[in-house]
Amino acid sequence: MPVPGWAKDQLADARVGVGTSDGEIVLGIRPEFLAEARVEARGDGPPRPELGVDRSDAHPSILAARVGLVQPLGARSNVYLSTPNHDTVIAQIPADTHLRVGDAVGLHVDMNHALFFAPGEAGRVLASNRDRWSSGGNGNVPV
């Protein structure tokens, strides 16, 4: 996934003291910031994820996944997916989804809400876009 501009300087500064000389970092994203990618039909090939998004300041990224479970929760559904690199990814999407177990889907990852961590079980935050999360200006990172 491409690293958004706001994170590049933070990651460059943070990686100096983290010991990630191999470049490994961990991407974290909350389920509500994953969405089913719109699919654009084309006459010259199979449908493909549409990379356009409504906000001009977003950094769109598409993640290929397969649906393992759809859990309706009223107005929203938790969709449990797998990717080639991860057994479980959870997306929270509108309940009227047409997704079914076994479906292949593209997920739009809203990179404006991404967190980047050092590797390990308790990896520290290396980069975050705190301004987006703070309605009162306190800069707290969501937990």
PARONU-770939 format. One record per residue: y, x, z of N, C-alpha, C in turn; chain. Coordinates in steps of 0.2 Angstrom, whole numbers, always signed. Layout:
<atoms>
<atom n_yy="Y" n_xx="X" n_zz="Z" ca_yy="Y" ca_xx="X" ca_zz="Z" c_yy="Y" c_xx="X" c_zz="Z" lodren="A"/>
...
</atoms>
This chain:
<atoms>
<atom n_yy="-6" n_xx="+4" n_zz="+0" ca_yy="+0" ca_xx="+0" ca_zz="+0" c_yy="+6" c_xx="+4" c_zz="+0" lodren="A"/>
<atom n_yy="+11" n_xx="+3" n_zz="-4" ca_yy="+17" ca_xx="+7" ca_zz="-4" c_yy="+21" c_xx="+6" c_zz="+3" lodren="A"/>
<atom n_yy="+24" n_xx="+11" n_zz="+5" ca_yy="+27" ca_xx="+12" ca_zz="+12" c_yy="+35" c_xx="+9" c_zz="+10" lodren="A"/>
<atom n_yy="+37" n_xx="+4" n_zz="+14" ca_yy="+44" ca_xx="+2" ca_zz="+12" c_yy="+49" c_xx="+7" c_zz="+14" lodren="A"/>
<atom n_yy="+55" n_xx="+7" n_zz="+11" ca_yy="+60" ca_xx="+12" ca_zz="+12" c_yy="+62" c_xx="+13" c_zz="+19" lodren="A"/>
<atom n_yy="+63" n_xx="+7" n_zz="+23" ca_yy="+65" ca_xx="+8" ca_zz="+30" c_yy="+60" c_xx="+12" c_zz="+34" lodren="A"/>
<atom n_yy="+54" n_xx="+12" n_zz="+32" ca_yy="+49" ca_xx="+16" ca_zz="+36" c_yy="+48" c_xx="+23" c_zz="+34" lodren="A"/>
<atom n_yy="+50" n_xx="+25" n_zz="+28" ca_yy="+49" ca_xx="+32" ca_zz="+26" c_yy="+52" c_xx="+37" c_zz="+31" lodren="A"/>
<atom n_yy="+58" n_xx="+37" n_zz="+33" ca_yy="+62" ca_xx="+42" ca_zz="+37" c_yy="+58" c_xx="+42" c_zz="+44" lodren="A"/>
<atom n_yy="+57" n_xx="+36" n_zz="+47" ca_yy="+54" ca_xx="+35" ca_zz="+53" c_yy="+47" c_xx="+39" c_zz="+53" lodren="A"/>
<atom n_yy="+43" n_xx="+38" n_zz="+48" ca_yy="+37" ca_xx="+41" ca_zz="+48" c_yy="+37" c_xx="+48" c_zz="+47" lodren="A"/>
<atom n_yy="+42" n_xx="+51" n_zz="+43" ca_yy="+43" ca_xx="+58" ca_zz="+42" c_yy="+44" c_xx="+61" c_zz="+48" lodren="A"/>
<atom n_yy="+49" n_xx="+58" n_zz="+52" ca_yy="+51" ca_xx="+61" ca_zz="+59" c_yy="+45" c_xx="+60" c_zz="+64" lodren="A"/>
<atom n_yy="+42" n_xx="+55" n_zz="+64" ca_yy="+37" ca_xx="+54" ca_zz="+69" c_yy="+30" c_xx="+58" c_zz="+68" lodren="A"/>
<atom n_yy="+29" n_xx="+59" n_zz="+62" ca_yy="+22" ca_xx="+63" ca_zz="+60" c_yy="+23" c_xx="+70" c_zz="+62" lodren="A"/>
<atom n_yy="+29" n_xx="+73" n_zz="+63" ca_yy="+29" ca_xx="+80" ca_zz="+65" c_yy="+26" c_xx="+81" c_zz="+71" lodren="A"/>
<atom n_yy="+27" n_xx="+76" n_zz="+76" ca_yy="+24" ca_xx="+78" ca_zz="+83" c_yy="+17" c_xx="+74" c_zz="+84" lodren="A"/>
<atom n_yy="+14" n_xx="+71" n_zz="+79" ca_yy="+9" ca_xx="+66" ca_zz="+80" c_yy="+2" c_xx="+70" c_zz="+79" lodren="A"/>
<atom n_yy="+2" n_xx="+75" n_zz="+75" ca_yy="-4" ca_xx="+78" ca_zz="+73" c_yy="-8" c_xx="+75" c_zz="+67" lodren="A"/>
<atom n_yy="-4" n_xx="+71" n_zz="+63" ca_yy="-7" ca_xx="+68" ca_zz="+57" c_yy="-6" c_xx="+72" c_zz="+51" lodren="A"/>
<atom n_yy="-8" n_xx="+78" n_zz="+51" ca_yy="-7" ca_xx="+82" ca_zz="+45" c_yy="-11" c_xx="+80" c_zz="+39" lodren="A"/>
<atom n_yy="-16" n_xx="+76" n_zz="+40" ca_yy="-19" ca_xx="+73" ca_zz="+34" c_yy="-16" c_xx="+67" c_zz="+31" lodren="A"/>
<atom n_yy="-11" n_xx="+65" n_zz="+35" ca_yy="-7" ca_xx="+59" ca_zz="+32" c_yy="-9" c_xx="+53" c_zz="+34" lodren="A"/>
<atom n_yy="-14" n_xx="+52" n_zz="+38" ca_yy="-17" ca_xx="+46" ca_zz="+41" c_yy="-13" c_xx="+43" c_zz="+46" lodren="A"/>
<atom n_yy="-11" n_xx="+36" n_zz="+44" ca_yy="-8" ca_xx="+32" ca_zz="+48" c_yy="-11" c_xx="+25" c_zz="+48" lodren="A"/>
<atom n_yy="-10" n_xx="+21" n_zz="+53" ca_yy="-13" ca_xx="+14" ca_zz="+54" c_yy="-7" c_xx="+9" c_zz="+52" lodren="A"/>
<atom n_yy="-9" n_xx="+4" n_zz="+48" ca_yy="-4" ca_xx="-1" ca_zz="+46" c_yy="-6" c_xx="-7" c_zz="+51" lodren="A"/>
<atom n_yy="-1" n_xx="-10" n_zz="+54" ca_yy="-3" ca_xx="-16" ca_zz="+58" c_yy="+2" c_xx="-22" c_zz="+55" lodren="A"/>
<atom n_yy="-1" n_xx="-28" n_zz="+55" ca_yy="+3" ca_xx="-33" ca_zz="+52" c_yy="+0" c_xx="-40" c_zz="+56" lodren="A"/>
<atom n_yy="+4" n_xx="-44" n_zz="+58" ca_yy="+2" ca_xx="-50" ca_zz="+62" c_yy="+0" c_xx="-55" c_zz="+57" lodren="A"/>
<atom n_yy="-5" n_xx="-59" n_zz="+58" ca_yy="-8" ca_xx="-64" ca_zz="+54" c_yy="-3" c_xx="-69" c_zz="+50" lodren="A"/>
<atom n_yy="+3" n_xx="-70" n_zz="+54" ca_yy="+8" ca_xx="-75" ca_zz="+51" c_yy="+12" c_xx="-71" c_zz="+45" lodren="A"/>
<atom n_yy="+11" n_xx="-65" n_zz="+44" ca_yy="+15" ca_xx="-61" ca_zz="+39" c_yy="+10" c_xx="-59" c_zz="+33" lodren="A"/>
<atom n_yy="+4" n_xx="-62" n_zz="+33" ca_yy="+0" ca_xx="-62" ca_zz="+27" c_yy="+0" c_xx="-69" c_zz="+24" lodren="A"/>
<atom n_yy="+0" n_xx="-69" n_zz="+17" ca_yy="+0" ca_xx="-76" ca_zz="+14" c_yy="-4" c_xx="-75" c_zz="+8" lodren="A"/>
<atom n_yy="-6" n_xx="-81" n_zz="+6" ca_yy="-10" ca_xx="-81" ca_zz="-1" c_yy="-5" c_xx="-79" c_zz="-6" lodren="A"/>
<atom n_yy="-7" n_xx="-74" n_zz="-10" ca_yy="-3" ca_xx="-72" ca_zz="-16" c_yy="-3" c_xx="-78" c_zz="-21" lodren="A"/>
<atom n_yy="+2" n_xx="-80" n_zz="-24" ca_yy="+2" ca_xx="-84" ca_zz="-30" c_yy="-1" c_xx="-81" c_zz="-35" lodren="A"/>
<atom n_yy="-5" n_xx="-85" n_zz="-39" ca_yy="-8" ca_xx="-82" ca_zz="-45" c_yy="-5" c_xx="-84" c_zz="-51" lodren="A"/>
<atom n_yy="-4" n_xx="-80" n_zz="-56" ca_yy="-1" ca_xx="-81" ca_zz="-62" c_yy="-6" c_xx="-81" c_zz="-67" lodren="A"/>
<atom n_yy="-7" n_xx="-87" n_zz="-71" ca_yy="-12" ca_xx="-87" ca_zz="-76" c_yy="-9" c_xx="-84" c_zz="-82" lodren="A"/>
<atom n_yy="-13" n_xx="-80" n_zz="-86" ca_yy="-11" ca_xx="-76" ca_zz="-92" c_yy="-16" c_xx="-78" c_zz="-97" lodren="A"/>
<atom n_yy="-14" n_xx="-78" n_zz="-103" ca_yy="-18" ca_xx="-80" ca_zz="-109" c_yy="-22" c_xx="-73" c_zz="-111" lodren="A"/>
<atom n_yy="-20" n_xx="-67" n_zz="-109" ca_yy="-23" ca_xx="-61" ca_zz="-111" c_yy="-27" c_xx="-58" c_zz="-106" lodren="A"/>
<atom n_yy="-30" n_xx="-62" n_zz="-101" ca_yy="-34" ca_xx="-59" ca_zz="-96" c_yy="-35" c_xx="-64" c_zz="-90" lodren="A"/>
<atom n_yy="-38" n_xx="-61" n_zz="-85" ca_yy="-40" ca_xx="-66" ca_zz="-79" c_yy="-33" c_xx="-67" c_zz="-75" lodren="A"/>
<atom n_yy="-33" n_xx="-72" n_zz="-71" ca_yy="-27" ca_xx="-73" ca_zz="-67" c_yy="-26" c_xx="-66" c_zz="-62" lodren="A"/>
<atom n_yy="-20" n_xx="-65" n_zz="-61" ca_yy="-19" ca_xx="-59" ca_zz="-57" c_yy="-14" c_xx="-61" c_zz="-51" lodren="A"/>
<atom n_yy="-13" n_xx="-58" n_zz="-46" ca_yy="-8" ca_xx="-59" ca_zz="-41" c_yy="-1" c_xx="-58" c_zz="-44" lodren="A"/>
<atom n_yy="+3" n_xx="-63" n_zz="-42" ca_yy="+10" ca_xx="-62" ca_zz="-44" c_yy="+14" c_xx="-58" c_zz="-39" lodren="A"/>
<atom n_yy="+17" n_xx="-53" n_zz="-41" ca_yy="+20" ca_xx="-49" ca_zz="-37" c_yy="+27" c_xx="-51" c_zz="-35" lodren="A"/>
<atom n_yy="+30" n_xx="-56" n_zz="-38" ca_yy="+37" ca_xx="-58" ca_zz="-36" c_yy="+36" c_xx="-62" c_zz="-29" lodren="A"/>
<atom n_yy="+42" n_xx="-61" n_zz="-25" ca_yy="+42" ca_xx="-65" ca_zz="-19" c_yy="+49" c_xx="-68" c_zz="-19" lodren="A"/>
<atom n_yy="+51" n_xx="-73" n_zz="-15" ca_yy="+57" ca_xx="-76" ca_zz="-14" c_yy="+63" c_xx="-72" c_zz="-12" lodren="A"/>
<atom n_yy="+61" n_xx="-67" n_zz="-7" ca_yy="+67" ca_xx="-64" ca_zz="-4" c_yy="+68" c_xx="-57" c_zz="-8" lodren="A"/>
<atom n_yy="+74" n_xx="-55" n_zz="-10" ca_yy="+75" ca_xx="-49" ca_zz="-14" c_yy="+74" c_xx="-43" c_zz="-10" lodren="A"/>
<atom n_yy="+74" n_xx="-44" n_zz="-3" ca_yy="+74" ca_xx="-38" ca_zz="+1" c_yy="+67" c_xx="-36" c_zz="+3" lodren="A"/>
<atom n_yy="+62" n_xx="-40" n_zz="+1" ca_yy="+55" ca_xx="-39" ca_zz="+3" c_yy="+52" c_xx="-34" c_zz="-1" lodren="A"/>
<atom n_yy="+46" n_xx="-31" n_zz="+2" ca_yy="+43" ca_xx="-25" ca_zz="-1" c_yy="+36" c_xx="-28" c_zz="-2" lodren="A"/>
<atom n_yy="+35" n_xx="-32" n_zz="-8" ca_yy="+28" ca_xx="-35" ca_zz="-9" c_yy="+22" c_xx="-30" c_zz="-10" lodren="A"/>
<atom n_yy="+17" n_xx="-32" n_zz="-7" ca_yy="+11" ca_xx="-28" ca_zz="-8" c_yy="+5" c_xx="-33" c_zz="-8" lodren="A"/>
<atom n_yy="+0" n_xx="-32" n_zz="-12" ca_yy="-5" ca_xx="-37" ca_zz="-13" c_yy="-12" c_xx="-33" c_zz="-10" lodren="A"/>
<atom n_yy="-16" n_xx="-37" n_zz="-6" ca_yy="-22" ca_xx="-34" ca_zz="-4" c_yy="-27" c_xx="-39" c_zz="-6" lodren="A"/>
<atom n_yy="-32" n_xx="-36" n_zz="-9" ca_yy="-38" ca_xx="-40" ca_zz="-12" c_yy="-43" c_xx="-41" c_zz="-6" lodren="A"/>
<atom n_yy="-45" n_xx="-47" n_zz="-5" ca_yy="-49" ca_xx="-49" ca_zz="+1" c_yy="-54" c_xx="-55" c_zz="-1" lodren="A"/>
<atom n_yy="-59" n_xx="-56" n_zz="+3" ca_yy="-64" ca_xx="-61" ca_zz="+2" c_yy="-64" c_xx="-65" c_zz="+8" lodren="A"/>
<atom n_yy="-64" n_xx="-72" n_zz="+7" ca_yy="-64" ca_xx="-76" ca_zz="+13" c_yy="-71" c_xx="-77" c_zz="+16" lodren="A"/>
<atom n_yy="-71" n_xx="-76" n_zz="+23" ca_yy="-77" ca_xx="-76" ca_zz="+27" c_yy="-77" c_xx="-83" c_zz="+31" lodren="A"/>
<atom n_yy="-72" n_xx="-85" n_zz="+33" ca_yy="-71" ca_xx="-91" ca_zz="+37" c_yy="-64" c_xx="-94" c_zz="+37" lodren="A"/>
<atom n_yy="-64" n_xx="-101" n_zz="+37" ca_yy="-57" ca_xx="-105" ca_zz="+37" c_yy="-58" c_xx="-109" c_zz="+43" lodren="A"/>
<atom n_yy="-53" n_xx="-107" n_zz="+48" ca_yy="-53" ca_xx="-111" ca_zz="+54" c_yy="-46" c_xx="-115" c_zz="+54" lodren="A"/>
<atom n_yy="-47" n_xx="-122" n_zz="+53" ca_yy="-41" ca_xx="-126" ca_zz="+54" c_yy="-39" c_xx="-127" c_zz="+61" lodren="A"/>
<atom n_yy="-32" n_xx="-126" n_zz="+61" ca_yy="-29" ca_xx="-127" ca_zz="+68" c_yy="-23" c_xx="-131" c_zz="+68" lodren="A"/>
<atom n_yy="-24" n_xx="-137" n_zz="+65" ca_yy="-18" ca_xx="-142" ca_zz="+64" c_yy="-14" c_xx="-140" c_zz="+58" lodren="A"/>
<atom n_yy="-8" n_xx="-139" n_zz="+59" ca_yy="-3" ca_xx="-137" ca_zz="+53" c_yy="-5" c_xx="-131" c_zz="+50" lodren="A"/>
<atom n_yy="-8" n_xx="-126" n_zz="+53" ca_yy="-10" ca_xx="-120" ca_zz="+51" c_yy="-17" c_xx="-119" c_zz="+51" lodren="A"/>
<atom n_yy="-20" n_xx="-114" n_zz="+47" ca_yy="-27" ca_xx="-112" ca_zz="+47" c_yy="-27" c_xx="-104" c_zz="+48" lodren="A"/>
<atom n_yy="-32" n_xx="-102" n_zz="+52" ca_yy="-33" ca_xx="-95" ca_zz="+52" c_yy="-39" c_xx="-94" c_zz="+47" lodren="A"/>
<atom n_yy="-37" n_xx="-89" n_zz="+43" ca_yy="-42" ca_xx="-87" ca_zz="+37" c_yy="-45" c_xx="-80" c_zz="+39" lodren="A"/>
<atom n_yy="-51" n_xx="-80" n_zz="+40" ca_yy="-54" ca_xx="-73" ca_zz="+42" c_yy="-57" c_xx="-70" c_zz="+35" lodren="A"/>
<atom n_yy="-55" n_xx="-64" n_zz="+34" ca_yy="-56" ca_xx="-61" ca_zz="+27" c_yy="-59" c_xx="-54" c_zz="+28" lodren="A"/>
<atom n_yy="-62" n_xx="-51" n_zz="+23" ca_yy="-64" ca_xx="-44" ca_zz="+23" c_yy="-61" c_xx="-41" c_zz="+17" lodren="A"/>
<atom n_yy="-60" n_xx="-35" n_zz="+18" ca_yy="-57" ca_xx="-31" ca_zz="+12" c_yy="-62" c_xx="-25" c_zz="+11" lodren="A"/>
<atom n_yy="-62" n_xx="-21" n_zz="+6" ca_yy="-66" ca_xx="-15" ca_zz="+5" c_yy="-66" c_xx="-10" c_zz="+11" lodren="A"/>
<atom n_yy="-60" n_xx="-10" n_zz="+14" ca_yy="-59" ca_xx="-5" ca_zz="+20" c_yy="-60" c_xx="-8" c_zz="+27" lodren="A"/>
<atom n_yy="-60" n_xx="-15" n_zz="+27" ca_yy="-60" ca_xx="-18" ca_zz="+34" c_yy="-64" c_xx="-24" c_zz="+34" lodren="A"/>
<atom n_yy="-68" n_xx="-25" n_zz="+39" ca_yy="-73" ca_xx="-30" ca_zz="+40" c_yy="-69" c_xx="-37" c_zz="+42" lodren="A"/>
<atom n_yy="-64" n_xx="-36" n_zz="+46" ca_yy="-60" ca_xx="-42" ca_zz="+48" c_yy="-53" c_xx="-42" c_zz="+47" lodren="A"/>
<atom n_yy="-50" n_xx="-46" n_zz="+43" ca_yy="-42" ca_xx="-47" ca_zz="+43" c_yy="-41" c_xx="-54" c_zz="+44" lodren="A"/>
<atom n_yy="-36" n_xx="-56" n_zz="+48" ca_yy="-35" ca_xx="-63" ca_zz="+49" c_yy="-28" c_xx="-65" c_zz="+46" lodren="A"/>
<atom n_yy="-28" n_xx="-70" n_zz="+42" ca_yy="-21" ca_xx="-72" ca_zz="+39" c_yy="-20" c_xx="-79" c_zz="+42" lodren="A"/>
<atom n_yy="-14" n_xx="-81" n_zz="+44" ca_yy="-13" ca_xx="-88" ca_zz="+46" c_yy="-8" c_xx="-91" c_zz="+40" lodren="A"/>
<atom n_yy="-11" n_xx="-96" n_zz="+37" ca_yy="-8" ca_xx="-99" ca_zz="+32" c_yy="-8" c_xx="-107" c_zz="+33" lodren="A"/>
<atom n_yy="-4" n_xx="-111" n_zz="+28" ca_yy="-4" ca_xx="-118" ca_zz="+29" c_yy="-11" c_xx="-121" c_zz="+29" lodren="A"/>
<atom n_yy="-12" n_xx="-127" n_zz="+33" ca_yy="-18" ca_xx="-130" ca_zz="+33" c_yy="-21" c_xx="-133" c_zz="+27" lodren="A"/>
<atom n_yy="-16" n_xx="-134" n_zz="+22" ca_yy="-18" ca_xx="-137" ca_zz="+16" c_yy="-21" c_xx="-132" c_zz="+11" lodren="A"/>
<atom n_yy="-23" n_xx="-127" n_zz="+13" ca_yy="-26" ca_xx="-122" ca_zz="+9" c_yy="-32" c_xx="-124" c_zz="+5" lodren="A"/>
<atom n_yy="-33" n_xx="-122" n_zz="-1" ca_yy="-39" ca_xx="-123" ca_zz="-5" c_yy="-44" c_xx="-118" c_zz="-4" lodren="A"/>
<atom n_yy="-43" n_xx="-113" n_zz="+0" ca_yy="-48" ca_xx="-107" ca_zz="+1" c_yy="-54" c_xx="-110" c_zz="+4" lodren="A"/>
<atom n_yy="-60" n_xx="-107" n_zz="+2" ca_yy="-67" ca_xx="-108" ca_zz="+4" c_yy="-70" c_xx="-102" c_zz="+5" lodren="A"/>
<atom n_yy="-75" n_xx="-102" n_zz="+10" ca_yy="-79" ca_xx="-96" ca_zz="+11" c_yy="-82" c_xx="-93" c_zz="+5" lodren="A"/>
<atom n_yy="-81" n_xx="-87" n_zz="+4" ca_yy="-84" ca_xx="-83" ca_zz="-2" c_yy="-79" c_xx="-82" c_zz="-7" lodren="A"/>
<atom n_yy="-73" n_xx="-86" n_zz="-7" ca_yy="-68" ca_xx="-85" ca_zz="-12" c_yy="-65" c_xx="-78" c_zz="-12" lodren="A"/>
<atom n_yy="-63" n_xx="-75" n_zz="-18" ca_yy="-59" ca_xx="-69" ca_zz="-18" c_yy="-52" c_xx="-71" c_zz="-18" lodren="A"/>
<atom n_yy="-48" n_xx="-68" n_zz="-15" ca_yy="-41" ca_xx="-70" ca_zz="-14" c_yy="-36" c_xx="-63" c_zz="-14" lodren="A"/>
<atom n_yy="-30" n_xx="-64" n_zz="-16" ca_yy="-25" ca_xx="-59" ca_zz="-15" c_yy="-21" c_xx="-61" c_zz="-10" lodren="A"/>
<atom n_yy="-19" n_xx="-56" n_zz="-5" ca_yy="-15" ca_xx="-58" ca_zz="+1" c_yy="-9" c_xx="-54" c_zz="+0" lodren="A"/>
<atom n_yy="-3" n_xx="-57" n_zz="+0" ca_yy="+3" ca_xx="-54" ca_zz="+0" c_yy="+5" c_xx="-52" c_zz="+7" lodren="A"/>
<atom n_yy="+6" n_xx="-45" n_zz="+8" ca_yy="+8" ca_xx="-42" ca_zz="+15" c_yy="+15" c_xx="-41" c_zz="+15" lodren="A"/>
<atom n_yy="+18" n_xx="-45" n_zz="+20" ca_yy="+26" ca_xx="-44" ca_zz="+20" c_yy="+27" c_xx="-38" c_zz="+24" lodren="A"/>
<atom n_yy="+28" n_xx="-32" n_zz="+20" ca_yy="+29" ca_xx="-26" ca_zz="+23" c_yy="+36" c_xx="-25" c_zz="+27" lodren="A"/>
<atom n_yy="+40" n_xx="-30" n_zz="+27" ca_yy="+46" ca_xx="-30" ca_zz="+31" c_yy="+44" c_xx="-31" c_zz="+39" lodren="A"/>
<atom n_yy="+38" n_xx="-34" n_zz="+40" ca_yy="+36" ca_xx="-35" ca_zz="+47" c_yy="+30" c_xx="-30" c_zz="+49" lodren="A"/>
<atom n_yy="+29" n_xx="-25" n_zz="+45" ca_yy="+24" ca_xx="-20" ca_zz="+46" c_yy="+25" c_xx="-16" c_zz="+52" lodren="A"/>
<atom n_yy="+20" n_xx="-14" n_zz="+56" ca_yy="+21" ca_xx="-8" ca_zz="+61" c_yy="+16" c_xx="-3" c_zz="+58" lodren="A"/>
<atom n_yy="+18" n_xx="+3" n_zz="+59" ca_yy="+14" ca_xx="+9" ca_zz="+58" c_yy="+13" c_xx="+13" c_zz="+64" lodren="A"/>
<atom n_yy="+6" n_xx="+14" n_zz="+65" ca_yy="+4" ca_xx="+17" ca_zz="+71" c_yy="+1" c_xx="+24" c_zz="+70" lodren="A"/>
<atom n_yy="+0" n_xx="+28" n_zz="+75" ca_yy="-4" ca_xx="+34" ca_zz="+75" c_yy="-11" c_xx="+32" c_zz="+75" lodren="A"/>
<atom n_yy="-16" n_xx="+36" n_zz="+72" ca_yy="-23" ca_xx="+34" ca_zz="+73" c_yy="-25" c_xx="+34" c_zz="+80" lodren="A"/>
<atom n_yy="-31" n_xx="+31" n_zz="+81" ca_yy="-34" ca_xx="+30" ca_zz="+88" c_yy="-33" c_xx="+23" c_zz="+91" lodren="A"/>
<atom n_yy="-37" n_xx="+22" n_zz="+96" ca_yy="-37" ca_xx="+16" ca_zz="+100" c_yy="-30" c_xx="+14" c_zz="+103" lodren="A"/>
<atom n_yy="-26" n_xx="+19" n_zz="+105" ca_yy="-20" ca_xx="+17" ca_zz="+108" c_yy="-14" c_xx="+21" c_zz="+104" lodren="A"/>
<atom n_yy="-15" n_xx="+21" n_zz="+98" ca_yy="-10" ca_xx="+25" ca_zz="+94" c_yy="-3" c_xx="+22" c_zz="+95" lodren="A"/>
<atom n_yy="+2" n_xx="+27" n_zz="+96" ca_yy="+9" ca_xx="+25" ca_zz="+97" c_yy="+12" c_xx="+22" c_zz="+91" lodren="A"/>
<atom n_yy="+17" n_xx="+18" n_zz="+91" ca_yy="+21" ca_xx="+16" ca_zz="+86" c_yy="+25" c_xx="+21" c_zz="+82" lodren="A"/>
<atom n_yy="+24" n_xx="+22" n_zz="+76" ca_yy="+27" ca_xx="+28" ca_zz="+72" c_yy="+33" c_xx="+25" c_zz="+69" lodren="A"/>
<atom n_yy="+33" n_xx="+19" n_zz="+66" ca_yy="+38" ca_xx="+16" ca_zz="+63" c_yy="+38" c_xx="+8" c_zz="+63" lodren="A"/>
<atom n_yy="+44" n_xx="+5" n_zz="+64" ca_yy="+44" ca_xx="-2" ca_zz="+64" c_yy="+51" c_xx="-4" c_zz="+62" lodren="A"/>
<atom n_yy="+52" n_xx="-10" n_zz="+60" ca_yy="+58" ca_xx="-13" ca_zz="+57" c_yy="+61" c_xx="-18" c_zz="+62" lodren="A"/>
<atom n_yy="+63" n_xx="-15" n_zz="+68" ca_yy="+65" ca_xx="-19" ca_zz="+74" c_yy="+70" c_xx="-24" c_zz="+72" lodren="A"/>
<atom n_yy="+75" n_xx="-22" n_zz="+68" ca_yy="+81" ca_xx="-27" ca_zz="+66" c_yy="+78" c_xx="-33" c_zz="+64" lodren="A"/>
<atom n_yy="+73" n_xx="-34" n_zz="+60" ca_yy="+70" ca_xx="-40" ca_zz="+58" c_yy="+67" c_xx="-45" c_zz="+63" lodren="A"/>
<atom n_yy="+65" n_xx="-42" n_zz="+69" ca_yy="+62" ca_xx="-46" ca_zz="+74" c_yy="+67" c_xx="-48" c_zz="+79" lodren="A"/>
<atom n_yy="+72" n_xx="-45" n_zz="+80" ca_yy="+77" ca_xx="-46" ca_zz="+85" c_yy="+82" c_xx="-51" c_zz="+84" lodren="A"/>
<atom n_yy="+81" n_xx="-57" n_zz="+87" ca_yy="+86" ca_xx="-62" ca_zz="+85" c_yy="+92" c_xx="-61" c_zz="+90" lodren="A"/>
<atom n_yy="+91" n_xx="-58" n_zz="+96" ca_yy="+97" ca_xx="-56" ca_zz="+100" c_yy="+99" c_xx="-49" c_zz="+100" lodren="A"/>
<atom n_yy="+96" n_xx="-45" n_zz="+96" ca_yy="+99" ca_xx="-38" ca_zz="+95" c_yy="+96" c_xx="-34" c_zz="+100" lodren="A"/>
<atom n_yy="+90" n_xx="-36" n_zz="+104" ca_yy="+88" ca_xx="-31" ca_zz="+109" c_yy="+83" c_xx="-26" c_zz="+106" lodren="A"/>
<atom n_yy="+80" n_xx="-27" n_zz="+100" ca_yy="+76" ca_xx="-22" ca_zz="+96" c_yy="+69" c_xx="-22" c_zz="+99" lodren="A"/>
<atom n_yy="+67" n_xx="-27" n_zz="+103" ca_yy="+60" ca_xx="-26" ca_zz="+106" c_yy="+55" c_xx="-27" c_zz="+100" lodren="A"/>
<atom n_yy="+50" n_xx="-23" n_zz="+100" ca_yy="+44" ca_xx="-24" ca_zz="+96" c_yy="+40" c_xx="-29" c_zz="+98" lodren="A"/>
<atom n_yy="+37" n_xx="-34" n_zz="+94" ca_yy="+33" ca_xx="-39" ca_zz="+96" c_yy="+26" c_xx="-37" c_zz="+98" lodren="A"/>
<atom n_yy="+23" n_xx="-41" n_zz="+103" ca_yy="+17" ca_xx="-39" ca_zz="+105" c_yy="+12" c_xx="-44" c_zz="+104" lodren="A"/>
</atoms>
